[in-house]
Amino acid sequence: QTLVVESGGGSVQAGGSLRLSCAAPRTIFSVFSVFDVAWFRQFPGKQRELVARMTSDGNTNYADSVKGRFAISRDNSKKKVFLQMNNVKPEDAAVYYCNLDDGGRQSWGQGTRVTVSS
């Protein structure tokens, strides 16, 4: 399984911004570049839900609740995925997980918590 490490979570005020990062330090560049990458989040007592996804060729899709506020990006040379969170709302508070999908196997990070103060 691919090692996936998230960072960047923390506390943010409502209306503020936060940038989450996800790294695959043990994956070589050529392998990382063909992953579809995504961010999921999980609320207490709920299943993980998709926040944003980017395919290997750069196509993106977002949950309706974050469209226009969040942006997913990737830097294949650095083997990293990012989630820029703008205009954060209290309902965005959750544990965020990075997901890498090679088409046959999915790898997950340990999660990074985002708390939002109003």
Buried (B, 14 or more C-beta within 10 A) or exposed (E): EBEBBBBBBEEBEBEEEBBBBBBBEEBEEEBBBEBBBBBBBBEEEEEBEBBBBBBBEEEEEBBEEBEEBBBBBBEBEBBBBBBBBBEBBEEBBBBBBBBBBBEEEBBBBEBBBBEBEE
